[in-house]
């Protein structure tokens, strides 16, 4: 059950990239486990090999005890309890068709997963036509963090697309989905995505002018291991909520 809009977007993008009718065994890497919902969705519908890096074993135990993760022992799902970036760096290059970034919680962002150096590790672990999906919380009208993320990924990947679920409201806090592709040899249509029932989703696709505006708001910043001020970039989002950290995404 995909509760959040960004998960529904993830689902629609994956269905476009990797239709259920495609019997090819695909491989995916998840940065963050959480409820492990999306992993189980893939495993129940496709031939998949999945690795999840969840840094906190207590999160996995909670999913096993209360959310049904342990009900079906998926032999093709490997869970490692360590930092995703350091774990990915130990793996063979070109191994995964998809990498999912789902370790950001609202304005709680592990900065070391945002940098160019991290993006380069992720790119190298993707297959030639692999895709990196990342969810980012921001407000488009301020958009400093999103702009820095886009600029950073554009410095590493061949193509970067930003989506959200409509209706568009540039002054509303939103969870954006960033789609970064290692190659652009194969066209990828993302304007007519549908949900699990085949119904059209109200997708907002941000154009080249939108992305350029975001990067200007971030002053052209490319996040690096020696300079990734994510808290400062997200300060306008916190200030707009009166300084409180409660989750307010749609």
C-alpha positions in Angstrom: 0.0 0.0 0.0 1.7 3.2 -1.2 0.6 5.8 1.3 2.6 8.9 0.3 2.5 10.7 -3.0 6.2 10.3 -3.6 5.8 6.5 -3.2 3.0 6.5 -5.8 5.3 8.5 -8.1 8.1 5.9 -7.5 5.6 3.2 -8.3 4.5 4.8 -11.5 8.0 5.6 -12.7 9.2 2.0 -11.9 6.2 0.6 -13.8 7.3 2.7 -16.8 10.9 1.7 -16.5 10.2 -1.9 -15.6 6.7 -3.2 -16.6 5.2 -6.0 -14.6 5.1 -8.0 -17.8 8.9 -7.8 -18.1 10.2 -11.1 -16.9 13.9 -10.0 -16.8 15.4 -10.4 -13.4 16.2 -6.8 -12.3 18.3 -5.6 -9.4 17.6 -2.7 -7.1 19.4 -1.0 -4.2 17.5 0.8 -1.5 19.2 3.5 0.6 17.0 3.3 3.7 14.6 0.5 4.8 11.9 2.2 6.8 8.7 0.1 6.5 10.2 -1.8 3.6 6.9 -1.3 1.7 8.4 -0.6 -1.7 10.8 -3.5 -1.5 8.0 -5.9 -0.8 5.9 -4.4 -3.6 8.7 -5.2 -6.1 9.3 -8.6 -4.8 5.7 -9.6 -4.9 5.2 -8.5 -8.5 8.4 -9.0 -10.3 11.6 -11.1 -10.6 13.8 -8.9 -8.5 17.1 -9.0 -6.6 17.1 -6.4 -3.9 19.7 -5.1 -1.4 18.6 -2.7 1.3 21.0 -0.7 3.5 19.2 0.3 6.7 21.6 1.8 9.1 19.5 1.1 12.2 18.7 -2.5 13.0 15.8 -1.4 15.3 14.0 -0.1 12.2 14.2 -3.5 10.6 13.1 -5.3 13.8 10.1 -3.0 14.0 9.1 -3.8 10.4 9.5 -7.5 11.1 7.5 -7.5 14.3 4.8 -5.1 13.6 4.6 -4.6 9.8 4.8 -8.1 8.4 8.3 -7.9 7.0 9.2 -11.2 8.5 6.1 -13.0 7.3 7.7 -14.0 4.0 11.4 -14.8 4.0 12.4 -13.3 0.6 15.6 -15.1 -0.4 16.3 -12.5 -3.0 16.3 -9.6 -0.6 19.5 -8.9 1.3 19.3 -6.4 4.2 22.6 -4.9 5.5 22.7 -2.8 8.7 25.3 -0.2 7.7 25.6 3.1 6.1 24.4 2.9 2.5 27.2 5.0 1.1 30.1 3.0 2.6 28.4 -0.2 1.7 27.8 0.8 -1.9 31.4 1.7 -2.2 32.4 -1.9 -1.6 30.2 -3.4 -4.3 31.0 -4.1 -7.9 30.3 -1.4 -10.5 27.4 -1.6 -12.9 25.4 -3.9 -10.6 22.0 -2.3 -10.2 19.2 -1.3 -12.6 17.6 1.0 -10.0 18.8 2.8 -6.9 16.2 4.3 -4.5 17.1 7.1 -2.2 14.7 7.1 0.8 16.8 8.1 3.7 15.7 11.7 3.9 13.0 12.4 6.6 11.4 15.8 6.0 14.1 18.3 6.8 16.3 15.6 8.5 18.8 15.0 5.8 22.1 12.9 6.1 24.3 15.4 4.3 26.9 12.8 3.2 24.2 11.2 1.0 23.7 14.5 -0.9 27.1 15.2 -2.3 28.7 14.9 -5.7 31.1 12.2 -4.3 28.1 10.1 -3.2 26.3 10.6 -6.5 29.4 9.4 -8.3 29.4 6.2 -6.2 25.7 5.7 -7.0 26.2 6.3 -10.7 29.1 3.8 -10.9 27.0 1.1 -9.2 24.2 1.5 -11.8 23.9 -0.5 -15.0 24.5 1.5 -18.2 20.8 2.3 -18.5 20.3 2.5 -14.7 18.2 5.1 -12.9 18.5 6.7 -9.5 15.3 7.9 -7.8 15.5 10.3 -4.9 12.8 12.0 -2.8 13.5 15.6 -1.7 11.3 17.8 0.6 11.4 21.5 -0.2 9.2 24.4 -1.2 9.7 25.3 -4.9 9.5 29.1 -4.4 12.5 29.0 -2.1 13.9 25.7 -3.4 17.5 26.2 -2.3 18.0 22.6 -1.2 16.2 21.1 -4.2 18.2 23.4 -6.5 21.5 22.2 -5.0 20.4 18.6 -5.3 19.5 19.1 -9.0 22.8 20.9 -9.7 24.8 18.2 -8.0 23.1 15.4 -9.8 23.4 17.2 -13.2 27.1 17.3 -12.6 27.2 13.5 -12.4 24.3 12.1 -14.4 23.4 12.4 -18.1 19.8 13.5 -17.4 17.9 14.8 -14.4 14.1 15.2 -14.2 12.0 16.5 -11.3 8.4 15.4 -10.7 5.8 16.0 -8.1 2.1 15.1 -7.7 -0.3 17.9 -8.7 -1.9 20.3 -8.4 1.2 22.5 -8.5 1.5 25.0 -5.7 5.0 26.6 -5.7 4.5 28.0 -2.1 3.4 24.7 -0.6 5.9 22.3 1.0 6.2 19.3 -1.4 8.0 16.0 -1.7 9.7 16.1 -5.1 10.9 13.0 -6.9 14.2 13.4 -8.7 14.9 10.9 -11.5 18.5 10.8 -12.5 19.6 8.6 -15.5 23.1 7.4 -16.2 22.4 7.4 -20.0 19.9 9.1 -22.3 20.3 6.6 -25.2 16.8 5.3 -24.6 13.9 7.9 -24.4 11.9 7.9 -21.2 8.4 9.3 -21.2 7.3 10.5 -17.8 4.4 12.8 -18.7 1.6 10.2 -18.8 2.1 8.0 -15.7 -0.7 6.0 -14.3 -1.4 4.4 -10.9 -1.9 0.7 -10.1 -5.4 0.8 -11.4 -4.3 2.3 -14.7 -5.7 5.7 -13.9 -3.8 8.8 -14.9 -1.8 10.5 -12.2 -1.8 14.3 -11.9 1.9 14.6 -12.6 3.8 17.9 -12.4 7.0 17.8 -14.5 9.3 20.7 -14.0 10.8 22.0 -17.2 14.2 23.4 -18.0 13.3 26.9 -16.9 12.1 25.6 -13.6 15.3 23.7 -13.0 17.4 26.7 -14.0 15.4 28.8 -11.5 16.0 26.3 -8.7 19.8 26.2 -9.4 19.9 30.0 -9.4 18.2 30.1 -6.0 20.9 27.7 -4.8 23.6 30.0 -6.2 24.8 27.2 -8.5 26.0 25.2 -5.6 27.2 21.7 -6.2 27.2 19.8 -2.9 30.6 18.3 -2.0 32.0 16.3 0.9 33.9 19.4 2.1 30.8 21.7 1.8 27.2 20.5 2.0 25.3 23.0 4.1 22.0 21.1 3.9 20.6 22.7 7.2 21.2 26.2 5.9 19.6 25.3 2.5 16.5 24.0 4.2 16.2 26.9 6.7 13.5 28.6 4.6 11.3 25.5 4.9 11.7 25.4 8.6 11.2 29.1 9.0 8.0 29.0 6.9 6.6 26.5 9.4 7.5 28.7 12.4 10.6 26.8 13.2 8.9 23.5 14.0 10.0 20.2 12.6 6.7 18.4 12.2 6.0 16.6 9.0 3.8 18.6 6.7 4.2 17.0 3.3 1.1 16.2 1.3 
